[in-house]
Amino acid sequence: MSNQSPTILSVPDMTCGHCKAAVEGALAPLAQSVTVDLAARRVTVMGADSAERLIATLVGIGFPAERLSA
């Protein structure tokens, strides 16, 4: 069952539009919605099964991430 509260991730290496697109594309299959704040280098994800899976996916495409909130 998916998590109904947002998961907020810090993605410090996300610096441009290409980075934003790569992050959105990688996370979209794992969640109901993905919102990227490029200026803050944060990603808010709704409906994901686990933050650990989100982080592992981002690390796999070269974007280390850290969970900021549940």
Secondary structure, DSSP 8 states (H G I E B T S, - for coil): ----S-EEEE-TT--SHHHHHHHHHHHGGGSSEEEEETTTTEEEEES-S-HHHHHHHHHHTT---EEEE-
